[in-house]
Amino acid sequence: MLIGKSRSHNDLNDNRPPRRLLAAAVFFVGIATLLTPLRRELYVGDETKYSQVVREMRAGSFFVPTLNGTPFTHKPPVHFWLIDVLTYPFGVYSIWPFVIPSLLAFALLLRLMWKHEGPLAAFVCGTCLMIWASAQTARMDLSFTLLIAFAAFRIRKFFDEDDFRALLVAAIALAVALLIKGPMSLVIGLCLFAFEWLRRRRRPRGNYLPSLSALIVIPLLWLVPTILVAGEAYWNEVFYKQTVGRAVGAWVHKSPPWFYLTHAPGDTAPWFLLLVVAIIAAYKRSDETAKFGVSWLLAVLVPYSILSSKLDVYMMALLPPVALVIARFVSGAEDRWTRWGLNANRVMLAILLILGVAGMVVLKPEMLKEDAAVVPLPLVKGLFAVLAAAALAGLVFGRKLLTSTLAVGLVPVVMFVYLALALVPTANEMASTRPLVRALLKQQVPPEQIALHASPHVWVRGMPRDLERVRHIDPPDLRTWQPTVIVTRRKDAQSLSATLPAYRKVDEFRMIGKWFDVYRK
């Protein structure tokens, strides 16, 4: 193939890796996501918060989800509706209703990438650590990413074939994604449309009204009835704080515009080095499909970089185009860039090898933080040993671009498979609400007489259902109510100074790296 000539998707078929080998690798990556849900708890943070939202939905707030009795405006409702429905066959205190949406989105995303770009794209996408790890969580980010990826491929079809039906389908997918995680789906879709219009210097002529109507009407089918039910305050919270506020004046997660560029090595792990080479090669080889992938990548990166509020997880929507660009590069005909890609993979494997060896040699008990004292040191060193051994094997057997790419993707997954098998019980003690549940049961007090202050919502497998009645409080609540037991995060106890003198401290525990104290009247 001549450098500088445009290559279609079919032009690369002769250079594609063996499908059986890649199918086996993709199957391993997919099956590995099932290991942690078999034993893990929901972890403190969004997951336990979502469990409380679902409990309140089952108690009667299905259409307008609430948290502690107040409308929950941080996220749209579709993800919570799906979890709520799944709790009926599985139960509220089963992990499966919470993780099935992510696991299903992961499987569908790999299938989507395979269908449009082949098994290598599915493999690279599935081994992006942010995607692989998120497949095992209760978060909605992977469903959001799946719908954006589906819409992106429809937008490509629209530009390639002047297919306005494909554009309508893309608009519907983006609108549903809005109902899962918010309006950034529309922004990403519009940016991708604009970037492709600029790159191709043309746009199909026809009727755009149906697609624009779908983008607007579908979200309004939820938003208008919700505002009628929840009132004007709900609209103010959703629009001014959660949307406009996050965009231009974030009160949390505020970072500069270059935040994602500096975090790119971690956000795209383990593919950052190969991605850099693949992007350069896309333009040197004039690969139109890879260039589309770059447009898609920028459609995520640019608007999120402009927003005031930033989190690494927002870059998950960027990872499918990363997989597309890399798959096109690795599947391409050999040229001087192939050697650059092989060297990038070797450097990444060497970095993983060094990290593994350093963890085995340098790690000492005194280096662990206080909350990590429960971690069995031999198991932790075993984790680094697995990483080092897998990276070394990758360096030995990864002598070609394809095999080294497979190694870069599999080495971190193998390490995390070990973690799932050996360290999930320890993670449960450190990151779930097990210590909190034990402390509450120890007091042998009716849950109605327990107050939690600056504390996560309780959720563990098999938790007594009456603990759902434990009340979360703010300091003003104690002016009219005197509970028998108060649990507070130690650093926030000062805000209860007017109440705690009437109590005595009876217990303490550490959870998510923070100390909590138990007071009894």
N, C-alpha and C positions, 0 to 999 in steps of 0.2 A: 504494500500500500504506500502511496506517495504522501509524504508530509505536506500538509496544506490543503489536501482534498477533503471535502466534507464526507463524513461516513454516516450512513444510516444505521438504524438499529440492527438490521439484518446483515449489514456488512461485517459485523463482528462475530457472527455465529461460528465461523470456522476457527476463531481464536478463543472461543469460550472454553472454560475449564470443564473437566469431566463432570457431567451432571450427577452421577451416582455419588461421587465423592462429596460434592457440595450438598447434595440432598441429605447425606448422612450427617454432615456437619450442622446443617440447619436443624435437622431433627434433634440432635444432641443439645443444641442451644435452646430449642423450644422445651424439651423435656426437663432441662435443668431448672426452668422457672417454676416447676411444680414442687421443688424440694422444700423451700422455706415455708410455703403455706401449710404444709403438713404438720408443722410443729410450732410456728411462731405465733405470737400475740399481735394485736394491733399495738403500734408504738405511739408513744406520747407525741402530741403535736396535732397535725391535721387529722390523722387517722382516728384518734380517740375523740376528737371534736366531731368528726363526721358520725361516729357511733352514737353520740348524743343527739345529733340532728335526726338520725334515723329512728331512734327511740321515740322522740317527740312526734315524728311523722306517724308512727304506728299508734300514738295516743290521740291523733286527730288532726294534725297539722300537715296533711299530705300535700295539698295544693300549694300552700305557702309554707315551706320548711322554716322551722324556728330553732333557735338555740337558747336555752334557758328561758323559754317563753317569748323571746323577741324574734321577729322575722330575721332569718339568716340571709343577709344580702351579699356576703362575700363571693358567693358562687351561684350561678343559675341552678335550676332544680333537676334537670334531666338525670344527672348522675345519681342523685339521691333517690329519685323515683325508682330507678333501676335497682339500687341496693335494697330499697324498702320492699319491692316486689320479691326479690330473691330471699329475703329473710323469712318469708312464709314457708317455703319448703325446707330451708336449711336451719332457720332459727337465728335469733338476734346475736347469740353468743357462739356462733360458728364463724370462722374466718372466711369461709367461702363466699357468702353474699358480698363481702367487701372487696375481695380480690378477683372474683370471676369477671367483672367488667374489664379490668386491666388485662387479665390473661387472655380474654377473648379478643380485645383490641390488639394485643401483641400478635396473636396468631393471624388475625386478619391483615395486619400491617405487613407481616412477612409474606403472606399470600399475595398481597397487592404488589409488593416490590418484585416478587418472583414473576408474576404475570406480566408486568410491564418492562422489567429490566433483567430478568433471569435470576437463577439461584444465587449467584455471587452477590448481587445487590441485596437479596434477602439475608444472606449470611452477614454481610457488613452491617446492615441495619440492625439485625438482631444482636450483634455483639457490641454495638455501641453501649457502653456500660450504663449510661443514663437510661436508655430504653430498656435494656435487659433487667436492670434493678427495678424500674418502675412497673414492670409487668407483674411484680409480686406485691404491689402495694394497693391501698384503698383509694389512691388519688385518681383524678380524672384526666391527668395530662396525656396519657397514652391514647385515650379515646379521642381527645382533642387533636392530637397529632395524626391519628389515623384518618380522620375526616378531612383535615387539611391536605394530607398526602393524596387522598382520593380526589379532592377538588383540583389539586395541582395537575394531576394527570389528565383530568377532563379539560382543564384550561389549555394544556398542550395540544390535545386533540382538537380543540376549538380553533387554535391558530393554524394547526397543520392542515385541517380539512374544511375550515370555514363552517364548522358544525355548531349551530346555535343550540341544538338540543344538548350537546355536551356542556355548553356554557350554563344552560339552565340547571342541569344536574349538579354542576360545580357550585352554583349559587345556593341550591338547596342544601348541599353538604356543608357549606360554610355557615349557613343560617342555623343548622342543627348544632354545629360546633359551638356557635355562640351560646346556645341554650345549655351547653355542657360546661363551658369555662369562661365565656365572655366575648366581648366584641373584637378582640384582637384577631379572631379568625377572619372577619370581614376586612380588616386592615391588611392582613397578610395576602388575602386573595386579590384585593385591589392593587396592592403593590406588585404582585407577580404579574398581573395583567399589564400594568404600566411598564414594568421592566421588559417584558417580552415585546410589547408594542414598540418600545424604543430600540430594542436589539434587532428586531426583524424589520423595523421601519415600515410597518404596515399593520393594519388591523382589519379583520373581516368586516364587510359592510352588511348591515341587516338590522333586524329589530332587537334591540337590547332591553326593551321594556319588560318582557317576562322575567328575565334574570334579575334585573334591578328590583322588580316587584317581589320576587322570592326573598331577596336579601332583606327586604323591609318588612313584608307582611308576616313571614313565619315567626320572627321574634316577637312581633306585636300580638300574635295570637296568644302568647303567654303573658307578655308584659301588661297589656291593657286590663285583662281580667284580674291579674294579680294586684295591680294598683287599685282597682275598684274594691277588692276585698281587703287589702292591707292598708290602704289610705295613702294620702299625699306624702306622709313621712317616709314610706317605703320608696317612692319615686325619688325623693331628695337624697336618700341614702344610696340608692343604686346609681343614680346619674351623677350627682355632684361629688360624692365621696369616693365610691368604688370605681367610677369610670374617669371623670374629669380629674378628680383628686389624685388618683394614681398616675395619670398621664403627665400632669404639669406641676404637681406639688405634693409628691409622695410624703406621707407621714411615717412610712416604714420602707425599708429596703432601698433607700435613696442612694444612688451611685452616679458617677460621671458617665458621659457618653462612651468612653473607651472601655468600660467595665467588661463587656463581653469579649473584646479583642484580647485583653490580658488574661481572661479566664478560658480562652479557646482551647489550650492544651488539655485542660481538665474536662471541659464540657464535651469535647469530641473524642475523649479517650476511648480506645487506645489508637485512634486513627489520625491524630493531628498531623504528624510528619508526612504520612502518605497522602493526606488530603492536600497539603501544600504543593507537593509534586504533581498531584493529579489535576489541580486547578491550572497550574502553569501549562501542563501538557495538553489540557483541553483546548487552549487557545493556540498552542504551537501546532497541534494536529488538526485544528479547525473542526473539532467534533461538535456538531450542532446539538446533539442530545446532552452532552456534558455541559455545554454553554447554557442550555435550559436549566440544568441542575444548579449552575452558579446563580442564575436569575432567581431561582426558587430560594436558594440559600440567602441571597441578599434581601429577598422579600420578607424573610424572618428577622435577619440581623439588623437591618436598617431601622425599621419602626421600633423594635424593642430597645435599640440603643438610644433612640430619641426620648423614649419614655423616661420619666423621672424614677419610677419604681423599677427595680431590677432584681431578679433572682436567676440563678444558674438554670433552674428547672425550666424557665421560659424558653431556653434554647433547645428543648427536646424537639420542637417542630422543625428545627434546622437539620436534624440528623438524617431523615430520609433522603434529602438532596445530597448530603455528604456521602451516603451510601451509593447513590446513583453515580456521582462523579467518580468515586473510587472504583466502582465496578466497571464503568466504561474504560477507565484507564488500564486496569489490570487485564481486562479482556481484549485490549487492543493489540495490534501487531507490534512486534518487538522493534524498538528503536533506541536511541540514546537515552530517552526518558525512562525506559524500562530499568536500566541500571540505576538511575537515580531513585526510582521507586523501591528497588531491592535494597539499596543502601539505607533508605529511610526506614524500612522494616527492620533491618539488622540493628540500626541504632535503637529503635524502640525496644526490641527484644533484649538488647544489651542493657538498656536502662532498667527493664523489669528484672533482669538477672542480678544487677547490682543491688536493686532494692531488696530482692529476696535474700541475697547473701548478707547484706548489711543487717537486715532484720534478724537473721539467725545469730550473727556474731555480736552485734552491738546491744541488742535489747536485754535489759536487766530489770529485775523486779522493781528497783527503786525508780526506774524511769516511767513506770505506769502511774497515771493519775489516781487520786484517792478512790474515785468511783470505779476504777478499773481493777481494783485489788481482787475482785472476785473472778477475774479472768485467769484461767489456768495457764501459766506461762508456757508449759510444754506444748499446749495446743496452739498458742499464738506463734511460737517458733515453728511449729509444724506448718502453719499457714505460709510463713515465709519460705520454708523448705519446699513446699509444693510449688510456690511461685518460681523459685530459683530453678528447680528441676524442670518445670515446664518450659521456662524461658530458654534454658540450656538446650533442651530437646529441639525447640524451635530454631535455634541458631544452627544446630547440627544438621537438621533435615530441611530447613528452609533455604535451599540453595537456588531456587528460582522465585520469580516474583509471585506466582500463584501460591506455592507452598509456604513462602514466608508470610504472605497475606493471611493464609489460613492459620498460621502459627500466632500471628499478632492478635487475631480475633479470639482464638481458643485459649491462649495462656491465661488471661484474666478470668475468663469464665471458669476454667478448671480451678483456679484459686478460690473463686466464690462458691463453687460446688463444695469444695472442702469446708469452707466457712459454714455453709448451710448444714452440712452433715455433722460438724464438730462443735460449732460455736453458737448455734441458734439458742440453745437453752441458756447460755450465759447472756446473750443479747436480750433475752426475755427478762432476765433479772435487772438488767441495766436500763432498758429503754421502754419497758411496758409499765403498766400501773400495778403490777403484782405487789411491790412493796406497800403501796397505798392500800390495796384491798386487804392485805394481811393486817396492817395497822388498824384499819376500821373494824375488822372482825374481832381483833384482840380486845377491843373495848367493850364488846357485848352490850351495846347500846342500840336502841331502836334507830334505824336510819333517819327517821324524821327528826331526831335530836342531834344530828351530826351536821356541822357546817364546814364546807371546804372553801378556803380563801386562797386565791392565786395558785390554784391547783388544777391539774388536768382532770378531765372527765374519766370516770372509772370504766374499764372494760377489760376483762380477762375471760378466757374460756371457762365455762362452767361457773361463772360468777353468780352468787345468790341474787335472784331477781329483786329482792327487797332493797338492795343497795342502790337501785335506780332512784330511790326516794331521797337519797342524800342531797342536800341543798347546797348549791354554789352561791356564795354571798359576796357583797361588797361591804365595806365598813359601815355605811349608813344603815344597812339592814339590821345591825346589832342594836340599834337604838330601841327597836320595838320587839326584838326576839332574843332570848338568851338560850342558845343551844347547850346541851350537856357537854358536847365535845366539839372542839374547833381544831381543824388541821390547817396549817398555814405554811407557806414557803418561808423559810427563816429570814431571808433578806427583805421580805415584805411584812414581817411581823410588826414593824414600827407603826404601820398604819392602823393597827388594832390596839394601840397603846392604851386607849381609854377603856377597853374591855378586858384585856388579858390579865390585869391585876386580880381579877376575881376568879382566875383559873390557875391551876398548877400544871406544870409540864410533866407529862407521864410517859412520853415516848418520843423517839426521833427515828428517822429513816432517811436513806439517800435514794433519790430517784432521778433519772436523766441528768446525773452529775450535780444535782442540787440537794441541799438539806431541807427537810421538812420537819416540823415539830408538831406534836400532838398535845393539846391542852384539854384538861377536864375540869369541870366545875366542881 
